[in-house]
Amino acid sequence: MTIRSILLSAFLAVGLLPAVVLTALSFTRTQAAMRAEIEQSLSTQAAAAASDLDKQVFERLQNAVTWAHLEVMQDLHVGDIDKRLSAFLSEMKLRYGGVYVDLYAIDAQHRIVASSRAAAIGGTLALAPAWQLAELPGDLVTVEAPRRLDDGTEVLTMRLPIVSQFTDGDLGQLVLVIDWAQAAHELDAGAREQRAVAVVDRDGRIVAVSQNLRARVAAGVTRVGHDWLAARRSVATERDGAPLGAGKVIVSAVAAPGHGPFGGFGWTTLVLESSDAALAPVRRMALSFLGLLAFAAAGIVVLAFAVSGRIARPIVALTDYVRSFMRKQQPVQPPPASGEVGELTRAFTQMVDDLDASRQTLVRASQLAAIGEFAAMMAHEIRTPLGILRSSAQMLERDAGVSGESRELIGFIDTETQRLNRLVTNLLDRARVREPQRSPENLDALVSRCLAMLGAQAARQGVTIEQVPALDPVADVDAEQMTQVLLNLLLNALHILPHGGRIRVTVGGDADTATIEVADNGPGIAAADRQRLFEPFVYRREGGLGLGLAIVKQIVNAHGGEIVVDAADLGGASFRIRLPRRAAP
């Protein structure tokens, strides 16, 4: 395969696959969110409708119980037509503004003794069998099933006994004929063109429906199957809408909760909406997502062809350039290129130059290593003649016949041989690091000792040295070598800091590791120089040998630790040493 075909395939795969996945994921999540919102809306409305209906029924039951215990009801003792009771019932019907179709007070033989409708007095009231029983504190109200009067009015009848206050037994019954259509009008408030509300009893019999279902009820639909009631829960479900609706519907069925002391009749409120209407926004959204995906796919294909061709040309030229270089084994003219491929070309050219420079550096490093070994050997050999010179000078100095001027010259020889011996010893110490003899040491105490040794020099330079002690400063270290490490770091800082400089030495760590940080506010160390700082013969100050930090790193490594250099919060450089608190067995 050519590089262009590979790039084209890669661009199409990388571009189209995420687009398809993201589009599908976005559509799925949005669809789920919209469906959940629809179901939540249905469930909320069903719960509200059930609560409102129970509240209405409870208010009518309260009226019935309250009126049955009024003193005016005791007029049934007379056993004949009672105008005062009839006037009371008429006033109640008028006061509740059409809630009640009729109010009756009947005796034990079901004869109408008093009524809100004068024409009905004296007649006999036919009572239907009990449909529901409502238990309220101290009373039992009988409710008849909803029925339609001859004039088309839908009514719900409630009745309860009127207890005699003078004798044992009941005087009769108070009968309330409620306009049940008003309850249905409450359901209309939550209904719309594609959403309907219905209330059914425990047996699936329809109790009340919203306006858009009344035609079905009038056509003979009087009950629903028990499967509508079996899934009473707060989450809406999708199902066949028959007999209440055509096609698929999303329905929420909520049990009536009751109101106050009234536990409800076990009715269920159903809120149903056509699936086609409810999910129409989801389908429109799907079409939008498909259009967007098609547009994105077309753009990706066009862009992939253009980009793959543009990238392939300079890469092919770069490949030819590399092959030419490999054949000739010498630099050739690189092809013209821009952008990332140009950067790659320049990087390759730079890599070739760097490899050549690295080879030369390696040769120089080998030479320096040989010189270092030779210097260490020579330093070791020089100590013997230096010792002989010093001993000879001391013996000459004891000779009484030596003149004053000669004695002064002999003193110079002794002094300079001592200085040369110290230089040789220092060179040998820098050439090799002995194995550390570790024992528990107080790092704070080592720091304090080093600061005391350098206190006079720091004072002369006007440099402030601050020590931050640790809660647990004890670690297994070689005290002599660690003192050498601290002195090297502190002297380096003192040599580079101007008057008024600041050094901070912090000891810290955790249960397993001890840390020592030497930070200053000097010029700092560039990030590019930090890696080479610990190499031998690399130095940053005039007159240095470049061995101090190399020895420091060797000592720290011999202790099983590490040392890193970074920028300090004081503004300069920070040398941080991490050491294991306990020596390995």
C-alpha positions as CSV (number, residue, x, y, z in Angstrom):
1,M,0.0,0.0,0.0
2,T,1.1,3.5,-0.7
3,I,1.5,6.1,2.0
4,R,-1.4,8.1,0.6
5,S,-3.8,5.1,0.7
6,I,-2.7,4.3,4.3
7,L,-3.2,8.0,5.3
8,L,-6.6,8.1,3.5
9,S,-7.8,4.9,5.2
10,A,-6.5,6.2,8.6
11,F,-8.2,9.6,8.2
12,L,-11.5,8.0,7.2
13,A,-11.3,5.5,10.1
14,V,-10.3,8.2,12.6
15,G,-12.8,10.7,11.3
16,L,-15.9,8.7,10.5
17,L,-15.8,6.2,13.3
18,P,-15.8,8.8,16.1
19,A,-18.4,10.8,14.2
20,V,-20.7,7.7,14.0
21,V,-20.1,6.7,17.6
22,L,-20.6,10.2,19.0
23,T,-23.7,10.8,16.9
24,A,-25.2,7.4,18.0
25,L,-24.3,8.1,21.6
26,S,-25.7,11.6,21.5
27,F,-28.9,10.4,19.9
28,T,-29.3,7.6,22.4
29,R,-28.7,9.8,25.4
30,T,-31.0,12.5,24.1
31,Q,-33.7,10.0,23.3
32,A,-33.4,8.5,26.7
33,A,-33.6,11.9,28.3
34,M,-36.6,13.0,26.3
35,R,-38.4,9.7,27.0
36,A,-37.6,10.0,30.7
37,E,-39.0,13.5,30.6
38,I,-42.2,12.4,29.0
39,E,-42.6,9.5,31.4
40,Q,-41.9,11.8,34.4
41,S,-44.5,14.3,33.1
42,L,-47.1,11.5,32.8
43,S,-46.3,10.2,36.2
44,T,-46.4,13.6,37.8
45,Q,-49.7,14.5,36.2
46,A,-51.2,11.1,37.2
47,A,-50.2,11.6,40.8
48,A,-51.6,15.1,40.8
49,A,-54.9,14.1,39.3
50,A,-55.3,11.2,41.8
51,S,-54.6,13.5,44.7
52,D,-57.0,16.2,43.4
53,L,-59.8,13.7,42.9
54,D,-59.4,12.2,46.4
55,K,-59.4,15.7,47.8
56,Q,-62.7,16.5,46.1
57,V,-64.3,13.2,47.3
58,F,-63.0,13.8,50.8
59,E,-64.6,17.3,50.9
60,R,-68.0,15.8,49.9
61,L,-67.6,13.1,52.5
62,Q,-66.8,15.8,55.1
63,N,-70.0,17.7,54.1
64,A,-72.1,14.6,54.5
65,V,-70.7,13.8,57.9
66,T,-71.0,17.3,59.2
67,W,-74.5,17.9,58.0
68,A,-75.8,14.5,59.3
69,H,-74.8,15.5,62.8
70,L,-76.5,18.9,62.7
71,E,-79.4,19.6,65.1
72,V,-81.7,20.4,62.1
73,M,-81.5,16.8,61.0
74,Q,-83.4,15.8,64.1
75,D,-86.5,17.2,62.6
76,L,-87.0,13.8,61.0
77,H,-88.6,12.9,64.4
78,V,-91.7,14.7,63.2
79,G,-92.1,12.0,60.5
80,D,-93.7,14.4,58.0
81,I,-92.7,17.0,55.5
82,D,-90.2,19.4,57.1
83,K,-89.8,22.9,55.6
84,R,-86.9,24.0,57.9
85,L,-84.8,21.0,56.9
86,S,-85.7,21.5,53.2
87,A,-84.7,25.2,53.5
88,F,-81.3,24.1,54.9
89,L,-80.7,21.6,52.1
90,S,-81.7,24.2,49.5
91,E,-79.3,26.7,51.0
92,M,-76.4,24.2,51.0
93,K,-77.0,23.3,47.4
94,L,-77.0,27.0,46.5
95,R,-74.0,27.8,48.6
96,Y,-71.8,25.1,46.8
97,G,-72.7,26.4,43.4
98,G,-73.7,23.4,41.4
99,V,-71.6,20.8,43.1
100,Y,-74.7,19.0,44.3
101,V,-77.6,18.1,41.9
102,D,-79.9,17.2,44.8
103,L,-79.9,16.8,48.6
104,Y,-82.4,14.6,50.3
105,A,-83.4,13.6,53.9
106,I,-85.4,10.3,53.8
107,D,-87.0,8.3,56.6
108,A,-86.6,4.6,57.3
109,Q,-89.2,3.8,54.5
110,H,-87.1,5.8,52.0
111,R,-89.8,8.5,51.8
112,I,-88.4,11.9,51.0
113,V,-89.1,14.1,54.0
114,A,-87.0,17.1,53.0
115,S,-85.2,18.0,49.8
116,S,-83.4,20.8,48.0
117,R,-85.9,20.3,45.2
118,A,-89.4,20.9,46.5
119,A,-91.1,18.8,43.8
120,A,-89.4,15.7,45.1
121,I,-90.8,16.0,48.7
122,G,-93.2,13.2,49.5
123,G,-92.0,10.8,46.9
124,T,-89.9,7.7,47.5
125,L,-86.2,7.6,46.7
126,A,-84.9,4.4,45.1
127,L,-81.5,3.5,46.5
128,A,-78.9,1.6,44.5
129,P,-76.6,-1.1,46.0
130,A,-73.5,0.1,47.8
131,W,-70.5,0.4,45.5
132,Q,-67.9,1.9,47.9
133,L,-67.8,2.4,51.7
134,A,-65.9,5.3,53.2
135,E,-64.9,4.9,56.8
136,L,-64.4,8.2,58.6
137,P,-64.0,8.6,62.3
138,G,-67.4,7.6,63.9
139,D,-69.2,7.4,60.5
140,L,-69.6,5.0,57.6
141,V,-70.7,6.7,54.3
142,T,-72.2,4.5,51.5
143,V,-71.3,5.5,48.0
144,E,-73.3,4.3,44.9
145,A,-71.7,3.7,41.6
146,P,-71.7,6.7,39.2
147,R,-74.8,6.8,36.9
148,R,-76.3,8.9,34.2
149,L,-79.7,10.6,34.8
150,D,-82.3,10.9,32.2
151,D,-81.2,14.4,31.3
152,G,-77.7,13.1,30.7
153,T,-76.2,14.4,34.0
154,E,-73.5,12.1,35.5
155,V,-74.0,11.8,39.3
156,L,-72.3,10.1,42.2
157,T,-74.6,9.5,45.2
158,M,-73.4,9.4,48.8
159,R,-75.6,8.5,51.8
160,L,-75.2,8.0,55.5
161,P,-77.6,7.4,58.4
162,I,-79.0,10.2,60.6
163,V,-78.6,9.0,64.2
164,S,-81.4,10.0,66.6
165,Q,-80.3,12.1,69.6
166,F,-83.5,11.1,71.6
167,T,-84.0,7.4,71.0
168,D,-82.0,4.4,69.9
169,G,-81.6,3.8,66.2
170,D,-81.5,5.9,63.1
171,L,-84.1,8.5,62.0
172,G,-83.3,8.0,58.3
173,Q,-80.6,8.9,55.9
174,L,-79.0,12.0,54.4
175,V,-78.5,11.5,50.6
176,L,-76.1,13.7,48.6
177,V,-76.4,13.5,44.8
178,I,-73.1,15.0,43.5
179,D,-72.6,16.4,39.9
180,W,-69.9,13.9,38.9
181,A,-69.2,15.8,35.7
182,Q,-67.4,18.5,37.7
183,A,-64.8,15.9,38.8
184,A,-64.4,15.0,35.2
185,H,-63.8,18.6,34.3
186,E,-60.9,18.6,36.7
187,L,-59.4,15.8,34.6
188,D,-59.8,18.0,31.5
189,A,-57.2,20.4,32.9
190,G,-54.5,17.9,32.5
191,A,-55.6,16.5,29.1
192,R,-54.7,17.7,25.7
193,E,-55.2,16.5,22.1
194,Q,-52.9,13.4,22.4
195,R,-53.1,13.0,26.2
196,A,-56.0,11.6,28.1
197,V,-56.9,11.0,31.8
198,A,-59.1,8.2,33.2
199,V,-60.0,7.1,36.8
200,V,-60.9,3.4,37.3
201,D,-61.9,1.4,40.4
202,R,-60.4,-1.8,41.7
203,D,-62.3,-3.9,39.2
204,G,-61.3,-1.8,36.3
205,R,-64.6,0.0,36.0
206,I,-64.3,3.5,34.6
207,V,-65.2,6.1,37.3
208,A,-64.3,9.3,35.4
209,V,-62.6,10.3,32.2
210,S,-61.3,13.5,30.5
211,Q,-63.2,15.1,27.6
212,N,-61.2,13.3,24.8
213,L,-62.3,9.9,26.2
214,R,-66.0,10.6,26.8
215,A,-67.0,9.6,23.3
216,R,-65.5,6.1,24.0
217,V,-67.3,5.8,27.3
218,A,-70.6,6.9,25.6
219,A,-70.0,4.3,22.9
220,G,-70.0,1.6,25.6
221,V,-66.4,1.4,27.0
222,T,-67.1,0.9,30.7
223,R,-64.0,-0.8,32.0
224,V,-60.4,-1.7,31.3
225,G,-58.5,-5.0,31.8
226,H,-56.8,-5.8,35.0
227,D,-53.4,-5.7,33.2
228,W,-53.8,-1.9,33.2
229,L,-53.9,-2.0,37.1
230,A,-51.2,-4.7,37.6
231,A,-48.4,-2.4,36.8
232,R,-49.4,0.5,39.1
233,R,-46.1,2.3,39.7
234,S,-44.5,5.7,39.3
235,V,-42.6,4.8,36.1
236,A,-44.6,5.1,32.9
237,T,-44.7,2.1,30.4
238,E,-45.6,1.6,26.8
239,R,-48.4,-0.7,25.9
240,D,-51.4,-1.4,23.6
241,G,-53.9,1.4,24.2
242,A,-57.1,-0.6,23.7
243,P,-59.8,-0.1,24.8
244,L,-59.0,3.5,25.9
245,G,-56.9,4.5,22.9
246,A,-55.9,3.3,19.4
247,G,-52.4,2.0,18.8
248,K,-49.4,2.2,21.2
249,V,-49.7,4.5,24.2
250,I,-47.3,5.5,27.0
251,V,-49.3,5.1,30.2
252,S,-48.7,6.0,33.9
253,A,-50.9,4.3,36.5
254,V,-50.9,5.8,40.0
255,A,-53.0,4.6,42.9
256,A,-55.1,7.2,44.6
257,P,-53.4,8.1,47.9
258,G,-56.4,9.2,49.8
259,H,-56.7,12.5,51.7
260,G,-56.4,13.1,55.5
261,P,-58.3,10.4,57.4
262,F,-59.9,9.2,54.2
263,G,-57.9,6.3,52.9
264,G,-59.4,6.4,49.4
265,F,-61.5,3.9,47.4
266,G,-58.5,2.2,45.8
267,W,-59.0,4.0,42.6
268,T,-56.3,4.2,40.0
269,T,-55.6,7.3,37.8
270,L,-54.4,6.6,34.3
271,V,-52.7,9.2,32.2
272,L,-52.0,8.0,28.7
273,E,-50.5,9.6,25.6
274,S,-50.1,8.3,22.1
275,S,-46.6,6.9,21.5
276,D,-46.5,8.5,18.0
277,A,-47.3,11.9,19.3
278,A,-45.1,11.6,22.4
279,L,-42.0,10.4,20.5
280,A,-42.5,12.6,17.5
281,P,-39.7,15.0,18.7
282,V,-37.4,12.0,19.1
283,R,-38.0,11.0,15.4
284,R,-37.4,14.5,14.3
285,M,-34.2,14.6,16.3
286,A,-33.1,11.3,14.7
287,L,-33.5,12.8,11.2
288,S,-31.5,15.8,12.3
289,F,-28.7,13.6,13.6
290,L,-28.7,11.6,10.4
291,G,-28.4,14.7,8.3
292,L,-25.7,16.0,10.5
293,L,-23.8,12.7,10.3
294,A,-24.1,12.6,6.5
295,F,-22.8,16.2,6.2
296,A,-19.9,15.4,8.5
297,A,-19.1,12.2,6.6
298,A,-19.0,14.1,3.3
299,G,-16.7,16.8,4.8
300,I,-14.4,14.1,6.3
301,V,-14.1,12.3,3.0
302,V,-13.2,15.5,1.1
303,L,-10.8,16.6,3.8
304,A,-9.2,13.2,4.0
305,F,-8.4,13.1,0.3
306,A,-6.9,16.6,0.4
307,V,-4.9,16.1,3.5
308,S,-3.5,12.7,2.7
309,G,-2.3,14.0,-0.7
310,R,-0.7,17.0,0.9
311,I,1.1,15.0,3.6
312,A,2.2,12.2,1.3
313,R,4.2,14.4,-1.1
314,P,6.7,15.8,1.4
315,I,7.0,12.4,3.2
316,V,7.9,10.7,-0.1
317,A,10.5,13.4,-0.7
318,L,11.8,13.0,2.9
319,T,12.1,9.2,2.3
320,D,14.2,9.8,-0.8
321,Y,16.4,12.2,1.1
322,V,17.0,9.6,3.9
323,R,17.8,6.9,1.3
324,S,20.2,9.2,-0.5
325,F,22.0,10.0,2.8
326,M,22.3,6.4,3.8
327,R,23.9,5.6,0.4
328,K,26.4,8.4,0.4
329,Q,27.0,8.4,4.2
330,Q,27.5,12.2,4.1
331,P,25.1,15.2,4.4
332,V,23.0,16.0,1.3
333,Q,20.8,18.9,0.5
334,P,17.4,18.3,2.4
335,P,14.2,18.6,0.4
336,P,12.1,21.8,0.9
337,A,9.3,21.2,3.3
338,S,7.2,23.1,5.8
339,G,5.0,22.3,8.8
340,E,5.4,19.1,10.7
341,V,7.2,17.3,7.8
342,G,9.6,20.3,7.6
343,E,10.2,19.9,11.3
344,L,10.8,16.2,10.8
345,T,13.4,17.0,8.0
346,R,15.2,19.5,10.2
347,A,15.1,17.1,13.2
348,F,16.6,14.4,11.1
349,T,19.4,16.7,9.9
350,Q,19.9,17.9,13.5
351,M,20.0,14.3,14.7
352,V,22.8,13.5,12.2
353,D,24.7,16.6,13.5
354,D,24.1,15.6,17.1
355,L,25.3,12.1,16.6
356,D,28.5,13.4,15.1
357,A,28.9,15.8,18.1
358,S,28.1,13.0,20.5
359,R,30.8,10.9,19.0
360,Q,33.3,13.7,19.4
361,T,32.0,14.3,23.0
362,L,32.4,10.6,23.8
363,V,36.0,10.7,22.5
364,R,36.8,13.8,24.7
365,A,35.1,12.1,27.7
366,S,37.3,9.0,27.2
367,Q,40.3,11.2,27.0
368,L,39.3,13.1,30.2
369,A,38.6,9.8,32.0
370,A,42.1,8.6,31.1
371,I,43.5,12.0,32.2
372,G,41.5,11.7,35.5
373,E,42.9,8.2,36.2
374,F,46.4,9.3,35.3
375,A,46.0,12.4,37.6
376,A,44.9,10.2,40.5
377,M,47.8,7.8,39.9
378,M,50.3,10.7,39.7
379,A,48.8,12.3,42.8
380,H,49.3,9.1,44.7
381,E,52.9,8.8,43.5
382,I,53.7,12.5,44.3
383,R,52.9,12.1,48.0
384,T,56.0,10.0,48.6
385,P,58.6,12.6,47.4
386,L,56.6,15.3,49.1
387,G,56.9,13.5,52.3
388,I,60.7,13.1,51.8
389,L,61.1,16.8,51.0
390,R,59.1,17.8,54.1
391,S,61.1,15.4,56.4
392,S,64.4,16.7,54.9
393,A,63.3,20.3,55.4
394,Q,62.4,19.6,59.1
395,M,65.8,18.0,59.7
396,L,67.7,20.9,58.1
397,E,65.6,23.3,60.3
398,R,67.0,21.5,63.4
399,D,70.6,22.1,62.3
400,A,72.0,24.9,64.5
401,G,74.4,26.0,61.9
402,V,71.7,27.1,59.5
403,S,71.6,30.9,59.0
404,G,68.4,32.9,59.5
405,E,67.9,33.4,55.8
406,S,68.3,29.7,55.1
407,R,66.0,28.9,57.9
408,E,63.4,31.1,56.3
409,L,63.8,29.3,53.0
410,I,63.5,26.0,54.8
411,G,60.2,27.2,56.3
412,F,58.9,28.1,52.9
413,I,59.8,24.5,51.7
414,D,57.9,23.0,54.7
415,T,54.9,25.2,54.3
416,E,54.6,24.6,50.5
417,T,55.1,20.9,50.8
418,Q,52.2,20.8,53.4
419,R,50.0,22.8,50.9
420,L,51.0,20.4,48.1
421,N,50.2,17.4,50.3
422,R,46.7,18.9,51.0
423,L,46.1,19.5,47.3
424,V,47.1,15.9,46.5
425,T,44.9,14.5,49.3
426,N,42.0,16.6,48.0
427,L,42.6,15.3,44.5
428,L,42.7,11.7,45.7
429,D,39.5,12.2,47.7
430,R,37.8,13.5,44.6
431,A,39.1,10.7,42.4
432,R,37.4,8.0,44.4
433,V,34.6,7.6,47.0
434,R,35.0,5.0,49.7
435,E,32.0,2.8,50.8
436,P,29.9,4.7,53.4
437,Q,30.1,3.5,57.0
438,R,26.4,4.2,57.9
439,S,25.1,4.7,61.5
440,P,22.1,6.6,62.9
441,E,22.9,10.3,62.7
442,N,21.0,13.5,63.5
443,L,20.8,15.3,60.2
444,D,19.9,18.6,61.9
445,A,23.1,18.3,63.9
446,L,25.1,17.7,60.8
447,V,23.6,20.7,59.1
448,S,24.2,22.9,62.2
449,R,27.9,21.7,62.2
450,C,28.4,22.7,58.6
451,L,26.7,26.0,59.1
452,A,29.0,26.7,62.0
453,M,32.1,25.9,59.9
454,L,30.9,28.3,57.1
455,G,29.4,30.9,59.4
456,A,32.4,33.3,59.2
457,Q,32.7,33.0,55.4
458,A,28.9,33.7,55.0
459,A,29.2,36.7,57.3
460,R,32.0,38.2,55.3
461,Q,30.0,37.8,52.1
462,G,26.8,39.2,53.7
463,V,24.9,35.9,53.0
464,T,22.1,34.8,55.3
465,I,21.8,31.0,56.0
466,E,18.6,29.7,57.4
467,Q,18.1,26.2,58.9
468,V,14.6,24.6,59.0
469,P,14.8,21.5,61.3
470,A,12.7,18.3,61.0
471,L,10.5,16.5,63.5
472,D,12.4,13.3,62.9
473,P,15.9,14.1,61.7
474,V,17.6,10.7,62.4
475,A,18.8,8.6,59.4
476,D,21.5,6.0,58.8
477,V,24.3,7.9,57.0
478,D,28.1,8.2,57.0
479,A,28.5,11.4,58.9
480,E,31.9,12.3,57.4
481,Q,30.6,11.8,53.8
482,M,27.3,13.6,54.4
483,T,29.3,16.5,55.9
484,Q,31.3,16.6,52.7
485,V,28.1,16.6,50.6
486,L,26.6,19.5,52.7
487,L,29.8,21.5,52.6
488,N,30.1,21.1,48.8
489,L,26.5,22.3,48.2
490,L,26.8,25.2,50.7
491,L,30.2,26.3,49.3
492,N,28.8,26.2,45.7
493,A,25.9,28.5,46.9
494,L,28.3,30.8,48.7
495,H,30.6,31.1,45.7
496,I,27.7,32.1,43.4
497,L,25.6,34.4,45.7
498,P,26.2,38.1,45.8
499,H,26.1,40.3,48.9
500,G,22.7,40.0,50.6
501,G,22.1,36.5,49.3
502,R,20.0,33.9,51.1
503,I,20.4,30.2,51.6
504,R,17.9,27.9,53.3
505,V,18.6,24.3,54.4
506,T,15.5,22.2,55.1
507,V,15.5,18.7,56.7
508,G,12.3,16.7,56.3
509,G,10.9,13.5,55.0
510,D,8.5,10.7,56.0
511,A,8.7,7.4,57.9
512,D,10.9,5.7,55.2
513,T,12.7,8.6,53.6
514,A,14.7,11.6,54.8
515,T,15.1,14.7,52.7
516,I,17.7,17.5,52.7
517,E,17.1,20.6,50.6
518,V,19.6,23.3,50.0
519,A,17.9,26.3,48.3
520,D,19.2,29.8,47.4
521,N,18.0,33.0,45.8
522,G,20.8,33.2,43.3
523,P,20.6,33.2,39.5
524,G,19.5,29.6,39.4
525,I,20.4,26.9,36.9
526,A,18.9,26.6,33.4
527,A,16.8,23.5,32.8
528,A,19.1,22.5,29.9
529,D,22.1,22.5,32.2
530,R,20.6,20.5,35.1
531,Q,21.2,17.0,33.7
532,R,24.9,17.6,33.0
533,L,25.6,19.4,36.3
534,F,26.6,16.2,38.0
535,E,29.0,15.0,35.3
536,P,32.8,15.2,36.0
537,F,34.7,18.4,34.9
538,V,31.4,20.3,34.3
539,Y,31.5,23.6,36.2
540,R,29.7,26.9,36.2
541,R,32.1,29.1,38.2
542,E,35.5,30.4,37.3
543,G,38.3,28.4,38.9
544,G,36.2,25.2,39.5
545,L,37.3,21.7,38.6
546,G,33.8,20.3,38.0
547,L,34.3,17.4,40.4
548,G,32.5,18.6,43.5
549,L,28.9,17.8,42.4
550,A,30.1,14.6,40.7
551,I,31.5,13.4,44.1
552,V,28.2,14.6,45.8
553,K,26.2,12.4,43.5
554,Q,28.5,9.4,44.0
555,I,28.2,9.7,47.8
556,V,24.4,10.1,47.6
557,N,24.1,7.1,45.3
558,A,26.3,5.0,47.5
559,H,23.8,5.7,50.3
560,G,21.0,4.4,48.1
561,G,19.5,7.8,47.6
562,E,19.1,10.3,44.8
563,I,19.8,14.0,44.3
564,V,17.9,16.3,41.9
565,V,18.2,20.0,41.0
566,D,15.3,22.2,40.3
567,A,14.1,25.8,40.6
568,A,13.7,27.0,44.2
569,D,10.8,29.0,45.6
570,L,13.4,31.5,46.7
571,G,14.1,32.3,43.1
572,G,17.4,30.5,42.6
573,A,18.4,26.8,42.5
574,S,17.3,24.0,44.8
575,F,19.3,20.8,45.4
576,R,17.1,18.1,47.0
577,I,18.6,14.9,48.5
578,R,16.4,11.9,49.3
579,L,17.9,9.2,51.5
580,P,16.5,5.9,52.9
581,R,16.3,6.3,56.7
582,R,17.4,2.7,57.4
583,A,20.4,1.1,55.7
584,A,19.7,-2.1,53.8
585,P,20.8,-5.2,55.6
